Amino acid sequence: MNTLNSLFAAFLIVTASWTATSSAQSSAPIIVQPANALAATTTPSRTTATVADAQSISAAIQTLEKIKAANDEVLAKQKAALEKLDELKEAADQLQIFAKRG
C-alpha cells in the first residue's frame, strides 16, 4: 500500500511538472526586426516628414487660436454674469437693511 502511494505521488509530481513546462512555452515565435532596417526606411522620406510636421503644427496652432477665442468669449460671458450677480447681491443686501428699518 505504501509503494502504491509513493508511485501515485511520483506520478502526480511528474504530471504537474510536465503541465507547468508545457504551458510556460508559447507556440507563437517572436520576430524581431533588425535595427538598421528602420534607419534605411526613414532616411529618404525625411523631407516629406518635415513638411507634414510643419503643416500639422500650423493646423494645431490654428485650432488652438480658435479654442482661445471661444474661451475668451466664455470668460467674457462669465464676467458679465458675475457682475450682474454682484449687483443683485448688493440690491438684496439693501432690501434687507430697509426691511429691518421698517
C-alpha positions in Angstrom: 0.0 0.0 0.0 2.9 2.3 0.8 4.5 1.7 -2.6 1.2 2.4 -4.3 1.0 5.8 -2.5 4.6 6.7 -3.4 4.0 5.7 -7.1 0.9 7.8 -7.2 2.7 10.8 -5.6 5.6 10.4 -8.1 3.0 10.3 -11.0 1.4 13.5 -9.7 4.7 15.2 -9.5 5.7 14.2 -13.0 2.3 15.2 -14.3 2.4 18.6 -12.6 5.9 19.4 -13.8 5.0 18.4 -17.4 1.9 20.6 -17.3 3.8 23.5 -15.9 6.6 23.3 -18.5 4.2 22.8 -21.4 2.0 25.8 -20.6 5.0 28.0 -20.0 6.2 27.8 -23.5 4.4 29.8 -26.2 3.8 28.3 -29.6 4.0 31.7 -31.4 7.5 32.6 -32.5 8.8 36.1 -31.6 10.0 38.1 -34.6 12.5 40.9 -34.0 13.1 43.5 -36.7 16.7 44.4 -37.4 17.8 47.8 -36.1 19.3 49.0 -39.4 16.0 48.4 -41.4 14.3 51.2 -39.6 17.1 53.7 -40.4 17.1 52.7 -44.0 13.4 53.4 -44.5 13.3 56.7 -42.7 16.2 58.4 -44.4 14.6 59.1 -47.9 11.4 60.4 -46.5 12.9 62.9 -44.1 11.8 66.0 -46.2 8.3 64.6 -46.5 8.1 64.2 -42.8 9.3 67.7 -42.1 6.7 69.2 -44.5 4.0 67.1 -42.9 5.2 68.2 -39.4 5.1 71.8 -40.4 1.6 71.5 -41.8 0.4 69.7 -38.7 2.0 72.3 -36.4 0.3 75.1 -38.3 -3.1 73.3 -38.2 -2.6 72.8 -34.4 -1.8 76.4 -33.9 -5.0 77.5 -35.8 -7.0 75.1 -33.8 -5.6 76.4 -30.6 -6.3 80.0 -31.7 -10.0 79.1 -32.3 -10.2 77.4 -28.9 -8.6 80.5 -27.3 -11.2 82.8 -29.0 -14.0 80.6 -27.8 -12.6 80.5 -24.2 -12.3 84.3 -24.3 -16.0 84.6 -25.2 -16.9 82.2 -22.4 -14.8 84.2 -19.9 -16.5 87.5 -21.0 -19.9 86.0 -20.5 -18.9 84.6 -17.1 -17.5 88.0 -16.1 -20.8 89.7 -17.1 -22.8 87.2 -15.2 -20.6 87.7 -12.1 -21.1 91.4 -12.3 -24.8 91.0 -12.5 -24.8 88.6 -9.6 -22.8 91.2 -7.5 -25.4 93.9 -8.4 -28.2 91.6 -7.4 -26.4 90.7 -4.1 -26.0 94.4 -3.3 -29.6 95.1 -4.1 -30.7 92.2 -1.8 -28.5 93.5 1.0 -30.1 96.9 0.7 -33.5 95.3 0.8 -32.6 93.5 4.0 -31.4 96.8 5.5 -34.6 98.6 4.6 -36.7 95.7 5.8 -35.0 95.9 9.2 -35.7 99.7 9.5 -39.3 99.5 8.6 
